[in-house]
Amino acid sequence: MFDLKDIHSLSEFQRNARAHIEHLKKTGRPEVLTVHGKAEVVVQDARAYQRLLDLAANAAAIVGIQRGLHGMYSGTGEDADEAFASLERELGIRE
């Protein structure tokens, strides 16, 4: 949830961009920018954005692992030899 202190108009952000950028770097929190009172854009510093991307990638990996484990435990998973053969065909790898 956003703190009300992190919601600003786009025009105010443009007038005080340097101060906002410093605040973004200092807090690591994103800011919501509004146009005519409606939320339109979220901005954040690069480090915080990279952290978000890393978290999303980790979450996707965890979901994939969970699906694989579920398939293994339920007996619906693909045999390892078949999986590797399928990957080799898809990637054009020949032994």
C-alpha distances in whole Angstrom, upper triangle without the diagonal:
4,7,9,12,10,11,15,18,20,23,22,20,24,25,24,23,24,22,19,20,21,18,16,19,19,15,14,11,11,11,11,15,16,19,21,18,16,13,16,15,13,15,15,18,20,20,16,17,19,17,15,18,20,17,18,22,22,20,22,25,24,24,28,29,28,30,33,33,33,35,37,37,38,41,39,39,41,44,43,46,46,42,44,46,44,42,45,46,43,43,47,48,51,53
4,6,8,7,8,11,14,16,19,18,17,20,22,20,19,21,19,16,17,18,15,13,16,16,13,13,9,8,8,8,12,13,17,19,15,14,11,14,13,11,12,13,16,18,18,15,16,19,18,16,19,21,19,19,23,23,22,24,27,27,27,30,32,31,32,35,36,36,38,40,40,41,44,42,41,43,46,46,49,48,44,46,48,46,44,47,48,44,44,48,49,52,54
4,5,5,7,11,14,17,19,17,16,20,21,19,19,20,18,15,17,17,14,13,16,15,12,13,9,10,9,10,13,14,18,19,16,16,13,16,15,13,14,14,17,20,20,16,18,21,20,18,22,23,22,22,26,26,25,28,30,30,30,33,35,34,36,39,39,39,41,44,43,44,47,46,45,47,50,49,52,51,48,49,52,49,47,50,51,48,48,51,52,56,57
4,5,5,9,12,15,17,15,15,18,19,18,18,20,17,15,17,18,14,15,18,17,14,15,12,12,9,9,11,12,16,16,13,13,12,15,15,13,15,16,18,22,22,19,20,24,23,21,24,26,25,25,29,30,28,31,33,33,33,36,38,37,39,42,42,42,45,47,47,47,50,48,48,50,53,52,55,54,50,52,54,52,50,53,54,50,50,54,55,58,60
4,6,8,11,14,16,13,13,16,17,15,16,17,14,12,14,15,11,12,15,14,12,14,11,11,8,10,11,13,16,17,15,15,14,16,15,14,14,14,16,20,20,18,19,23,22,21,24,26,25,26,29,30,29,31,34,34,34,37,39,38,40,43,43,43,46,48,48,49,52,50,49,51,54,53,56,55,51,52,55,53,50,53,54,51,50,54,55,58,60
4,7,10,12,14,12,11,15,16,14,14,15,13,10,12,13,10,9,13,13,10,11,8,7,5,6,9,11,15,16,14,14,11,13,12,10,10,11,13,17,17,15,16,19,19,18,21,23,22,23,26,27,26,28,31,31,31,34,36,36,37,40,41,41,43,45,46,47,49,47,46,48,51,50,53,52,48,49,52,49,47,50,51,47,47,50,51,55,57
4,7,10,12,10,10,13,15,14,14,16,14,11,14,15,12,12,16,16,14,14,11,9,6,5,6,7,11,13,10,10,8,11,10,9,10,12,15,19,20,17,18,21,21,19,22,25,24,24,27,29,28,30,33,33,33,35,37,37,38,41,42,42,44,47,47,47,50,48,47,49,52,51,54,53,49,50,53,50,47,50,51,48,47,51,52,56,58
4,6,8,7,7,10,11,11,11,14,12,10,13,15,13,13,16,17,15,16,13,11,7,6,5,6,9,11,9,10,9,11,10,10,11,13,16,19,21,19,19,23,23,22,24,27,26,26,30,31,30,32,35,35,35,38,40,40,41,44,45,45,47,49,50,51,53,51,50,51,54,53,56,55,51,52,54,52,49,52,53,49,49,52,53,57,59
4,5,5,6,9,10,11,12,15,14,12,14,17,15,15,19,20,19,19,16,14,10,8,5,5,6,8,7,9,9,9,10,11,12,15,18,21,23,21,21,25,25,24,26,29,28,28,31,33,32,34,37,37,37,40,42,42,43,46,47,47,49,51,52,52,54,52,51,53,56,55,57,56,52,53,55,52,50,53,53,49,49,52,54,58,60
4,5,5,6,9,10,10,13,14,11,13,16,15,15,18,20,19,19,17,14,10,9,5,6,6,9,10,10,9,9,8,10,11,14,16,19,22,20,20,23,24,23,25,28,28,27,30,32,32,33,36,37,37,39,41,42,42,45,47,47,48,51,52,52,54,52,50,52,54,53,56,54,51,52,54,51,48,51,51,47,47,50,52,56,58
4,5,5,6,9,10,13,13,12,14,17,17,17,20,21,21,21,20,17,13,12,9,9,8,10,11,13,13,12,12,14,14,17,19,21,24,23,23,26,28,26,28,31,31,31,34,36,35,36,39,41,40,43,45,45,46,49,50,50,52,54,55,56,58,55,54,55,58,57,59,58,54,55,57,54,52,54,54,51,50,53,55,59,61
4,5,5,6,8,11,11,9,13,15,14,15,18,19,19,20,18,15,12,12,9,10,10,12,12,14,14,14,13,14,14,16,18,21,23,22,22,26,27,26,28,31,31,31,34,35,35,37,39,40,40,43,45,45,46,49,50,50,52,55,55,56,58,56,55,56,59,57,60,59,55,56,58,55,53,55,56,52,51,54,56,60,62
4,6,5,5,9,9,7,9,12,11,12,15,16,16,16,15,13,10,10,8,10,11,14,14,14,13,13,11,11,10,12,14,17,20,18,19,22,23,22,24,27,27,28,30,32,32,34,36,37,38,40,42,42,43,46,47,48,49,52,53,53,55,53,52,53,55,54,57,56,52,52,55,52,49,52,52,49,48,51,52,56,58
4,6,5,9,10,9,11,13,14,14,17,18,19,19,18,16,13,13,10,12,12,15,15,16,15,14,13,14,12,14,15,18,21,21,20,23,25,24,26,29,30,30,32,34,34,35,38,39,40,42,44,44,45,48,49,50,51,54,55,55,57,55,53,54,57,56,58,57,53,53,55,53,50,52,53,49,48,51,53,56,59
4,6,9,9,10,12,14,14,15,18,19,20,21,20,18,15,15,13,14,14,16,17,18,18,17,16,17,15,17,18,21,23,23,23,26,28,27,29,32,32,33,35,37,37,39,41,42,43,45,47,48,49,51,52,53,55,57,58,59,60,58,57,58,60,59,61,60,56,57,59,56,53,56,56,53,52,55,56,60,62
4,6,6,6,9,10,11,12,15,16,17,18,17,16,13,15,13,15,16,18,18,19,18,18,16,16,14,15,15,19,21,20,21,24,25,25,27,30,30,31,33,35,35,37,39,40,41,43,45,46,47,49,51,51,53,55,56,57,59,57,55,56,59,57,60,59,55,55,58,55,52,55,56,52,51,54,55,59,61
4,6,5,6,9,10,10,12,14,15,16,15,14,12,13,12,14,16,19,19,19,18,17,14,14,11,12,12,15,18,18,18,21,22,22,24,27,27,28,30,32,33,34,36,38,38,40,42,43,44,46,48,49,50,52,54,54,56,54,52,53,56,54,56,56,52,52,54,52,49,51,52,48,47,50,51,55,57
4,5,5,6,9,10,11,12,14,15,16,15,14,16,15,18,20,22,22,23,21,20,17,16,13,13,12,15,17,17,18,21,22,23,25,27,28,29,31,32,33,35,37,38,39,41,43,44,45,47,48,49,51,53,54,55,57,55,53,54,56,55,57,56,52,52,55,53,50,52,53,49,48,51,52,56,57
4,5,5,6,9,10,10,12,14,14,14,12,15,14,17,19,22,21,22,20,20,18,16,13,13,13,16,17,17,19,21,22,23,25,27,27,29,31,32,33,35,37,38,39,41,43,43,45,47,48,49,51,53,54,55,57,55,54,55,57,55,58,57,53,53,56,54,51,53,54,51,50,53,54,57,59
4,5,5,6,9,10,10,11,11,10,9,11,11,14,17,19,18,19,17,17,14,12,10,10,10,13,15,14,16,19,19,20,22,24,24,25,28,29,30,32,34,35,36,38,40,40,42,44,45,46,48,50,51,52,54,52,50,51,54,52,55,54,50,51,53,51,48,50,51,48,47,50,51,55,56
4,5,5,6,9,10,10,11,10,10,13,13,16,19,22,21,21,19,18,15,13,9,8,7,10,12,12,13,16,17,18,20,22,23,24,26,27,28,30,32,33,34,36,38,39,40,42,43,44,46,48,49,50,52,50,48,49,52,50,52,52,48,48,51,48,45,48,49,45,44,47,48,52,53
4,5,5,6,9,10,11,12,12,15,16,19,22,25,24,24,21,21,18,16,12,11,9,12,13,13,15,17,18,19,21,23,24,25,27,28,29,31,33,34,35,37,39,40,42,43,44,46,48,49,50,52,53,52,50,51,53,51,54,53,50,49,52,50,47,49,51,48,46,49,50,53,55
4,5,5,6,8,8,9,9,13,14,17,20,23,21,22,19,19,17,14,11,10,9,13,13,12,15,17,17,18,21,22,22,24,26,27,28,30,32,33,34,36,38,38,40,42,43,44,46,48,49,50,52,51,49,50,52,51,53,53,49,49,52,50,47,49,51,48,46,50,50,54,56
4,6,6,5,6,6,8,11,13,16,19,22,21,21,18,18,14,11,8,6,6,9,10,9,11,14,14,14,17,19,19,20,23,24,25,27,29,29,31,33,34,35,37,39,40,41,43,44,45,47,49,47,45,46,49,47,50,49,45,46,48,46,43,46,47,44,43,46,47,50,52
4,6,5,8,9,11,15,16,20,23,26,25,24,21,21,17,14,11,8,6,8,8,8,11,13,13,14,17,18,19,21,23,23,25,27,28,29,31,33,34,35,37,39,39,41,43,44,45,47,49,47,45,46,48,46,49,49,45,45,48,46,43,45,47,43,42,45,46,49,51
4,6,8,11,12,16,18,21,25,27,26,26,23,23,20,17,14,11,9,12,11,10,14,15,15,16,19,20,20,23,25,25,26,29,30,30,32,34,35,36,38,40,41,42,44,45,46,48,50,49,47,48,50,48,51,51,47,47,50,48,45,48,49,46,45,48,48,52,53
4,5,8,10,14,16,20,23,26,24,23,20,21,18,15,13,10,9,12,11,9,13,15,14,15,18,19,18,21,23,23,24,26,28,28,30,32,33,34,36,38,38,39,42,43,44,45,48,46,45,46,48,47,49,49,46,46,49,47,44,47,48,45,44,48,48,51,53
4,7,10,13,16,19,23,26,24,23,19,20,16,13,11,7,7,9,8,6,9,11,10,11,14,15,15,17,19,20,20,23,25,25,27,29,30,31,33,35,35,36,39,40,41,42,44,43,41,43,45,43,46,46,42,42,45,43,40,43,45,41,40,44,44,48,49
4,7,10,13,16,20,23,20,19,16,17,14,10,9,7,8,11,10,7,10,13,11,11,15,16,15,17,20,20,20,23,25,25,26,29,30,30,32,35,35,36,38,40,41,42,44,43,41,43,45,44,47,46,42,43,46,44,41,44,45,42,41,45,45,49,50
4,7,10,13,17,20,18,16,13,13,10,6,5,4,7,10,11,8,9,12,12,11,14,16,16,16,19,21,20,22,25,25,26,29,30,31,32,34,36,36,38,40,41,42,44,42,41,42,45,44,46,46,42,43,45,43,40,43,44,41,40,44,44,48,50
4,6,10,13,16,14,13,10,11,8,6,5,6,10,13,14,12,12,16,16,14,17,20,19,20,23,24,24,25,28,29,29,32,33,34,35,38,39,39,41,43,44,45,47,45,44,45,48,47,49,48,45,46,48,46,43,46,47,43,43,46,47,51,53
4,7,10,13,11,10,6,7,6,5,7,9,13,16,17,14,14,18,18,16,18,21,21,20,24,25,24,26,29,29,29,32,34,34,35,38,39,39,41,43,44,44,47,45,44,45,48,47,50,49,45,46,48,46,43,46,47,43,43,46,48,51,54
4,7,10,9,8,6,6,5,6,8,11,14,17,19,17,16,20,21,19,21,24,24,23,26,28,27,29,32,32,32,35,37,37,38,41,42,42,44,46,47,47,49,47,46,48,50,50,52,51,47,48,50,47,45,48,48,45,44,48,49,53,55
4,6,5,5,4,5,7,9,11,14,18,21,23,20,20,23,24,22,24,27,26,26,29,31,30,31,34,35,34,37,39,39,40,42,44,44,45,48,49,49,51,49,48,49,52,52,54,53,49,50,52,49,47,50,50,46,46,50,51,55,57
4,5,5,7,6,9,12,14,17,20,23,26,24,22,26,27,25,26,30,29,28,31,34,32,33,37,37,37,39,42,41,42,45,46,46,47,50,51,51,53,51,50,51,54,54,56,54,51,52,54,51,48,51,51,47,47,51,52,56,59
4,6,9,9,12,15,17,21,24,27,29,27,26,30,30,28,30,33,32,31,34,37,35,36,40,40,39,42,44,44,44,47,49,48,50,53,53,53,55,53,52,54,57,56,59,57,54,55,57,53,51,54,54,50,51,54,56,60,62
4,7,9,12,14,16,20,23,26,28,25,25,28,29,26,28,32,31,30,33,35,33,34,38,38,37,40,43,42,42,46,47,46,48,51,51,51,54,51,51,52,56,55,58,56,53,54,56,53,51,54,54,50,50,54,56,59,62
4,6,9,12,15,18,22,24,26,24,23,26,27,24,26,29,28,27,30,32,30,31,35,35,34,37,39,39,39,42,44,43,45,48,48,48,50,48,47,49,52,52,54,53,49,51,52,49,47,50,50,47,47,50,52,56,58
4,6,8,11,15,18,21,23,20,19,23,23,20,22,25,24,23,26,28,27,28,31,32,31,33,36,36,36,39,41,40,42,45,45,45,47,45,44,46,49,49,51,50,46,47,49,46,44,47,47,44,44,47,49,53,55
4,7,10,14,17,19,22,19,18,21,22,19,21,24,24,22,25,28,26,27,30,31,30,33,35,35,36,38,40,40,41,44,45,45,47,44,43,45,48,47,50,48,44,46,48,44,42,45,45,41,42,45,47,51,53
4,7,10,13,15,18,16,14,18,19,16,18,21,21,20,23,25,24,25,28,29,29,31,33,34,34,37,39,38,40,43,44,44,46,43,42,43,46,45,48,46,43,44,46,43,40,43,43,40,40,43,45,48,51
4,7,10,13,15,12,11,15,15,13,15,18,18,17,20,22,22,23,26,27,27,29,31,31,32,35,36,37,38,41,42,42,44,42,41,42,45,44,46,45,41,42,44,42,39,42,43,39,39,42,43,47,49
4,7,9,12,10,9,13,14,13,14,17,18,18,20,22,22,23,26,27,28,30,32,32,33,36,37,38,39,42,43,43,45,43,42,43,45,44,46,46,42,42,45,42,39,42,43,39,38,42,43,47,49
4,7,8,6,6,10,11,10,12,15,15,16,18,20,21,22,24,25,26,28,30,31,32,34,36,37,38,40,41,42,44,42,41,42,44,43,45,44,41,41,44,41,38,41,42,39,38,41,42,46,48
4,6,6,6,9,10,11,13,14,16,17,19,20,21,23,25,26,27,29,31,32,33,35,36,38,39,41,42,44,45,43,41,42,44,43,45,45,41,41,43,41,38,41,42,39,37,41,41,45,47
4,6,5,6,9,10,10,12,14,15,16,18,20,21,23,24,26,27,29,30,32,33,35,36,38,39,40,42,43,41,39,40,42,40,42,42,38,38,40,38,35,37,39,36,34,37,38,42,43
4,5,5,6,9,10,11,12,14,15,16,18,20,21,23,24,26,27,29,30,32,33,35,36,37,39,40,42,40,38,39,41,39,41,41,37,37,40,38,35,37,39,36,34,38,38,41,43
4,5,5,6,9,10,11,12,14,15,16,19,20,21,23,25,26,27,29,30,31,33,35,36,37,39,40,39,37,38,40,38,41,41,37,37,40,38,35,38,39,36,35,38,39,42,44
4,5,5,6,9,10,11,12,14,15,17,19,20,21,23,24,26,27,29,30,31,33,35,36,37,39,37,35,36,38,36,39,39,35,35,38,35,33,35,36,33,32,35,36,40,41
4,5,5,6,9,10,10,12,14,15,16,18,20,21,23,24,26,27,29,30,32,33,34,36,37,36,33,34,36,34,36,36,32,32,35,33,30,32,34,31,29,33,33,37,38
4,5,5,6,9,10,11,12,14,15,16,18,20,21,22,24,26,27,28,30,31,33,34,36,35,32,33,35,33,36,36,32,32,35,34,31,33,35,32,31,34,35,38,39
4,5,5,6,9,10,11,12,14,15,17,18,20,21,23,24,26,27,29,30,31,33,34,33,31,32,34,33,36,35,31,32,35,33,30,33,34,31,30,34,34,38,39
4,5,5,6,9,10,11,12,14,15,17,18,20,21,23,24,26,27,29,30,31,33,31,29,30,32,30,33,32,28,29,32,29,27,29,31,27,27,30,31,34,36
4,5,5,6,9,10,11,12,14,15,17,18,20,21,22,24,26,27,28,30,31,30,28,28,30,28,31,31,27,27,30,29,26,28,30,27,26,30,30,33,35
4,5,5,6,9,10,10,12,14,15,16,18,20,21,22,24,26,27,28,30,29,27,28,30,28,31,31,27,28,31,29,27,30,31,29,28,32,32,35,36
4,5,5,6,9,10,11,12,14,15,17,18,20,21,23,24,26,27,28,27,25,26,28,27,30,29,26,27,29,27,25,28,29,26,26,30,30,34,35
4,5,5,6,9,10,11,12,14,15,17,18,20,21,23,24,26,27,25,23,24,26,24,27,26,23,23,26,24,21,24,26,23,22,26,26,30,31
4,5,5,6,9,10,11,12,14,15,16,18,20,21,22,24,26,24,22,23,25,23,26,26,23,23,27,25,22,25,27,25,24,28,28,31,32
4,5,5,6,9,10,10,12,14,15,16,18,20,21,22,24,23,21,23,25,24,27,27,23,24,27,25,23,26,28,25,25,29,29,32,34
4,5,5,6,9,10,11,12,14,15,17,18,20,21,22,21,19,20,22,21,24,24,20,21,24,22,20,23,25,22,22,26,26,29,31
4,5,5,6,9,10,11,12,14,15,16,18,20,21,20,17,18,20,19,22,22,18,19,22,20,18,21,23,21,21,24,24,27,28
4,5,5,6,9,10,10,12,14,15,16,18,20,19,17,18,21,19,23,23,19,21,24,22,21,24,26,24,24,27,27,30,31
4,5,5,6,9,10,10,12,14,15,16,18,17,15,17,20,19,23,22,19,20,23,21,20,24,25,23,23,27,27,30,31
4,5,5,6,9,10,11,12,14,15,16,15,12,14,16,16,19,18,15,17,20,18,16,20,21,19,20,23,23,26,27
4,5,5,6,8,10,10,12,14,15,14,12,14,16,15,18,18,15,17,20,19,17,21,23,21,21,25,24,27,27
4,5,5,6,9,10,10,12,14,13,12,14,17,17,20,20,17,19,22,21,20,23,25,23,24,28,27,30,30
4,5,5,6,9,10,10,12,10,9,12,15,15,18,17,15,18,20,18,18,22,23,21,22,26,26,28,29
4,5,5,6,9,10,10,9,7,9,11,11,15,15,12,14,17,16,16,19,21,19,21,24,23,25,26
4,5,5,6,8,10,10,8,11,13,13,17,17,15,17,20,19,19,22,24,23,24,27,26,28,28
4,5,5,6,8,8,8,12,14,15,19,18,16,19,22,20,20,24,25,24,26,29,28,30,31
4,6,5,6,5,4,8,11,12,16,15,13,16,18,17,18,21,22,21,23,26,26,27,28
4,6,5,6,5,8,9,11,14,14,13,16,18,17,18,21,23,22,24,26,26,27,27
4,6,8,8,11,13,14,18,17,17,19,22,21,22,25,26,26,28,30,29,31,31
4,6,8,11,13,15,18,18,17,20,22,21,22,25,26,26,28,30,30,31,32
4,6,9,10,13,15,14,14,18,19,19,20,23,24,24,26,28,28,29,29
4,7,9,12,15,13,13,16,18,16,18,21,21,21,24,26,26,27,28
4,7,9,12,10,9,13,15,14,15,18,19,18,21,23,23,24,24
4,6,8,7,6,10,11,10,12,15,15,16,18,20,19,20,21
4,6,5,6,9,10,10,12,14,15,16,18,20,19,19,19
4,5,5,6,8,10,11,12,14,15,16,18,16,17,17
4,5,5,6,9,10,11,12,14,15,16,14,14,14
4,6,5,6,9,10,11,12,14,15,14,15,15
4,5,5,6,9,10,11,12,14,13,15,15
4,5,5,6,9,10,10,12,10,11,12
4,5,5,6,9,10,10,9,10,10
4,5,5,6,9,10,10,11,13
4,5,5,6,8,8,11,12
4,6,5,6,5,7,9
4,6,5,6,8,11
4,6,8,11,14
4,6,9,12
4,6,10
4,7
4
